[in-house]
Amino acid sequence: MGDLGLEFTLFLVCLFLILFNFCRRKQNSVNLPPGNMGWPFLGETIAYLKPYPANTVGNFMEQHISRYGKIYKSHLFGEPTIVSADAGLNRFILQNEGRLFECSYPRSIGGILGKWSMLVLVGEMHRDMRIISLNFLSNARLKSHLLREVEKHTLLVLSSWIDNSVICAQDEAKKFTFNLMAEHIMSLEPGKPETEQLKKEYITFMKGVVSAPLNFPGTAYWKALRSRSTILKFIERKMEERIKKKRDDDDDLLGWVLKNSNLSKEQILDLVLSLLFAGHETSSIAIALAIYFLQGCPTAVQQLREEHLEIAMAKRETGETAELSWDDYKKMEFTQCVISETLRLGNVVRFLHRKALKNVRYKGYDIPCGWKVLPVIAAVHLDPSLFDQPWHFNPWRWQLYSQSNSRGGSNPTNYFMPFGGGPRLCAGSELAKLEMAVFIHHLVLNFNWSLADSDQAFAFPFVDFPKGLPITLKHV
């Protein structure tokens, strides 16, 4: 028995050595990008999330790209990660959603936005939710209903601005987008007690979404979970009122979903909450960024004013109503250049969370199945090899790109992805651009503005103005 035991032990040792060598050879055959995995578990997450000016990629990205190139490995958000600042790879990732890659946000995001949130859903359920959103945000609805609502809420905010006063532009932009989305989603009137109470809970909720996921009493995340519960109860109460009164009303999203979908109550609640989040936060920051960039570029403000005066004068000469029409919106060509440049330079969405579904090889590098993949949109938008002097606010560059497109030439617009891309392209992208254009229209026709205090946008990684962007107003 002793000899047999020794032989068995030797057999196990040999087997272990064979397996060890096989695994080592297999690992060596995988050509991972260069990089640094950082500390155990934490990896490089803390350094990656350190705040930096929003119109840059930050020291972390600059140093890593300089040292390792535009594709490198790291350890972020508790997982081994391939980080991409490469325009081609980013486009490849987004175009292969559901085949080679899938959405993979940290659990804390799903915990606070809900498991049925469009941000975290994948596969058929995401597709179904997205179709619902696209149907409600169709071009026909934008033309017939939403343009009018956007203009109404723009004028509501701007009418409260006083000559020679100082306002926090970011707060005003948030007021505009929240009131618009609250009415658009649930027919809540601005200024009413229930709307203001919802706004108060929503602000607490938002602070938790962008905070560290520490769920114990007193933390921002813990408070946000409590606010989430309050907001969901509010939405549920509105749902029950509709069902009880049997209102055949699809003017708002809640009514439309109740009438035109087979979603469960829980799914509707998460959908409404996630759309309120997406429709309010990103659009408001984009408008604040436009105000910030334009105050530093008086030539662009002057050209915008000329474009919008021409639209206003044409309406006056033909005796049309003062309200903007869809044809007026389509005439805002330079405005669209300003919007594109604001989104390129400000980068409201800095990076996306994806996961490899299969082993993928790209430019000689291997992306192992199961690894997290981070396409960094901001790094492409600020890439000097794609955009000339990318750190300068230059809306006229988009006129040149448009001319190049008409001649069939290649240009950076193929890699311009402020709203993501592929099957997960933001369903509200056209509404966001409409909001920005209408707000800019009335802003430049009525006001001049300048910074009242030094402030700039920072990436935390969510984009925010630490002082709220204080500006001094002057009536035109």
RAURLIN-V679870 format. One record per backbone hydrogen bond with DSSP energy under -0.5 kcal/mol. CO is the residue of the C=O (numbers start at 0). NH is the residue of the N-H. Records with the same first field share a line. If there is no record, write none. Layout:
BEGIN
CO->NH + NH
END
This chain:
BEGIN
0->4
1->5
2->6
3->7
4->8
5->9
6->10
7->11
8->12
9->13
10->14
11->15
12->16
13->17
14->18
15->19
16->20
17->21
18->22
19->23
20->24
21->25
22->26
23->27
24->28
25->29
26->29
28->30
29->31
30->365
33->72
38->42
39->41
41->44
42->38
43->47
44->48
46->49
51->458
52->55
56->60
57->61
58->62
59->63
60->64
61->65
62->66
63->67 + 68
64->68
69->84
71->82
72->35
73->80
74->43 + 44
75->78
78->75
79->371
80->73 + 82
81->373
82->71 + 84
83->375
84->86
85->89
86->90
87->91
88->92
89->93
90->94
91->95
93->96 + 422
95->98 + 99 + 100
99->356 + 357
100->97
101->354
105->108 + 109
106->110
107->111
108->112
109->113
113->116
116->119 + 120
121->124 + 125
122->126
123->127
124->128
125->129
126->130
127->131
128->132
129->133
130->134
131->135
132->136
134->137
137->141
138->142
139->143
140->144 + 145
141->146
144->148
145->149
146->150
147->151
148->152
149->153
150->154
151->155
152->156
153->157
154->158
156->159
157->160
161->164
164->472
166->168 + 470
167->171
168->172
169->173
170->174
171->175
172->176
173->177
174->178
175->179
176->180
177->181
178->182
179->183
180->184
181->185 + 187
182->186
183->252
184->253
188->191
191->195
192->196
193->197
194->198
195->199
196->200
197->201
198->202
199->203
200->204
201->205
202->206
203->207
204->208
205->209
207->210
211->213
212->214
213->215 + 221
215->218
218->222
219->223
220->224
221->225
222->226
223->227
224->228
225->229
226->230
227->231
228->232
229->233
230->234
231->235
232->236
233->237
234->238
235->239
236->240
237->241
238->242
239->243
240->244
241->245 + 246
246->248
247->249
251->255
252->256
253->257
254->258
255->259
256->260
263->267
264->268
265->269
266->270
267->271
268->272
269->273
270->274
271->275
272->276
273->277
274->278
275->279
276->280
277->281
279->283
280->284
281->285
282->286
283->287
284->288
285->289
286->290
287->291
288->292
289->293
290->294
291->295
292->295
293->296
296->299 + 300
297->301
298->302
299->303
300->304
301->305
302->306
303->307
304->308
305->309
306->310
307->311
308->312
309->313
310->314
311->315
312->316
313->317
314->318 + 319
315->318
324->328
325->329
326->330
327->330
328->331
330->332
331->335
332->336
333->337
334->338
335->339
336->340
337->341
338->342
339->343
340->344
341->345
342->346
347->349
349->376 + 377
351->353
352->103
353->372
354->101
355->369
359->366
361->364
364->361
365->367
366->359
367->370
370->355
371->81
372->353 + 374
373->83 + 375
374->351 + 376
375->379
376->379 + 380
377->381
379->382
381->383
382->385 + 386
385->387
386->389
388->391
391->393
393->396
394->397
395->398 + 399
396->400
397->401
398->402
399->403
400->404
401->405
402->406
403->408
404->407
410->413
411->414
412->415
414->416
416->419
418->425
420->423
421->424
425->428
427->431
428->432
429->433
430->434
431->435
432->436
433->437
434->438
435->439
436->440
437->441
438->442
439->443
440->444
441->445
442->445 + 446
445->475
447->473
449->471
455->465
456->53
457->459 + 463
458->51
461->459
463->457 + 465
464->467
467->169 + 170
468->168
469->451 + 452
470->166
471->449
472->163
473->447
END
